[in-house]
Amino acid sequence: MQSHSIYKVPQGKLLKISLEYDKKKNVITNIRITGDFFAYPEEAIELLEKKLQNTVLDRVVLLDTISSLIAKNHIQFIGVNAEGLTQGIMMCRL
């Protein structure tokens, strides 16, 4: 199943998510994250997209996965955070 969401992060920037997921298994098969936010290092979004493939489409699992990746790779976001990314992804499922 393919879905899209556009989400304005509170006190942040616009986040656009394109998501493909296996409805039966409830896992992400492909994800594209774009928007008017900034990420450092530049490859952080690509890394995040790869890490989220085959991840269960569940708020707690997503938030933990994203938060861990940010901490482990010293990723800095301007205009978005782990909670905002999680919310944008979950909105694709509705």
C-alpha positions as CSV (number, residue, x, y, z in Angstrom):
1,M,0.0,0.0,0.0
2,Q,1.3,3.5,-0.8
3,S,0.5,6.6,1.2
4,H,1.6,10.2,1.6
5,S,1.4,12.8,4.3
6,I,2.3,16.4,4.7
7,Y,2.7,17.5,8.3
8,K,3.6,20.8,9.9
9,V,5.8,20.0,12.9
10,P,4.7,22.2,15.9
11,Q,7.2,25.1,16.2
12,G,9.0,23.5,13.3
13,K,9.0,23.0,9.5
14,L,7.0,21.2,6.9
15,L,7.6,17.5,6.6
16,K,6.6,15.4,3.6
17,I,6.5,11.6,3.9
18,S,5.9,9.1,1.0
19,L,5.4,5.7,2.4
20,E,5.0,2.2,1.0
21,Y,4.0,-0.5,3.5
22,D,2.9,-4.1,3.7
23,K,-0.5,-3.9,5.2
24,K,-0.6,-7.6,6.2
25,K,2.8,-7.5,8.0
26,N,2.4,-3.8,9.1
27,V,6.0,-3.0,8.0
28,I,7.5,-0.2,6.0
29,T,8.8,-1.4,2.6
30,N,9.9,2.0,1.3
31,I,10.0,5.5,2.7
32,R,11.0,8.9,1.3
33,I,11.4,11.8,3.8
34,T,11.5,15.4,2.4
35,G,10.5,18.9,3.6
36,D,11.9,22.3,4.4
37,F,13.9,21.2,7.4
38,F,17.6,20.7,7.7
39,A,19.7,17.7,8.7
40,Y,23.4,17.3,9.6
41,P,25.2,15.4,8.3
42,E,23.6,15.6,4.9
43,E,23.4,11.8,4.5
44,A,21.3,11.6,7.7
45,I,17.9,11.4,5.9
46,E,19.2,8.7,3.5
47,L,20.5,6.7,6.5
48,L,17.1,7.2,8.3
49,E,15.2,6.0,5.3
50,K,17.3,2.9,5.0
51,K,17.0,2.1,8.7
52,L,13.2,2.5,8.6
53,Q,12.8,-0.1,5.9
54,N,11.3,-3.3,7.3
55,T,10.4,-1.5,10.6
56,V,7.0,-2.2,12.1
57,L,4.6,0.7,11.5
58,D,4.0,1.3,15.3
59,R,4.4,4.7,17.1
60,V,6.6,3.3,19.9
61,V,8.8,1.3,17.7
62,L,9.3,4.2,15.2
63,L,10.0,6.7,17.9
64,D,12.6,4.4,19.5
65,T,14.2,3.6,16.2
66,I,14.4,7.2,15.1
67,S,15.6,8.5,18.5
68,S,18.3,5.8,18.7
69,L,19.6,6.5,15.2
70,I,19.8,10.2,15.9
71,A,21.8,9.6,19.1
72,K,24.0,6.9,17.7
73,N,24.9,9.0,14.6
74,H,25.0,12.4,16.3
75,I,22.4,13.7,13.8
76,Q,21.2,17.3,14.2
77,F,17.9,18.4,12.8
78,I,16.6,22.0,12.5
79,G,12.9,22.3,12.1
80,V,12.0,18.7,12.9
81,N,12.6,16.1,15.7
82,A,12.1,12.4,16.4
83,E,8.5,13.0,17.6
84,G,7.6,15.0,14.5
85,L,9.1,12.4,12.2
86,T,7.2,9.7,14.0
87,Q,3.9,11.6,13.7
88,G,4.4,12.3,10.0
89,I,5.1,8.6,9.3
90,M,2.1,7.5,11.4
91,M,-0.2,9.9,9.5
92,C,0.5,7.9,6.3
93,R,-1.2,5.0,7.9
94,L,-4.5,6.7,8.6
